[in-house]
Amino acid sequence: MEINLVTEAFKFMLLGMGVVFSFLVIMIFVLKAQAALLTKYFPEKKIEAIKRPPATASSNEAAKVAAIVAAVQHHKNLKG
């Protein structure tokens, strides 16, 4: 039986940290394997983008102004 408690505490600390580190390493490999299996059997479907006409500068500016006005009004309503 060891009398030095600091040495015993250090051994328990190393054991605990080793167990946690081992668990995390194993978990990483399991998650990588799971991701590989899922992408193999359930590949991602490509989503086609909705085609819109290009935004003009005036509509973009109007949208920015509307967003700013709405934000200012909301801020004023919160203050009371």
Helices and strands as residue ranges (DSSP letters): H 5-41, H 57-79
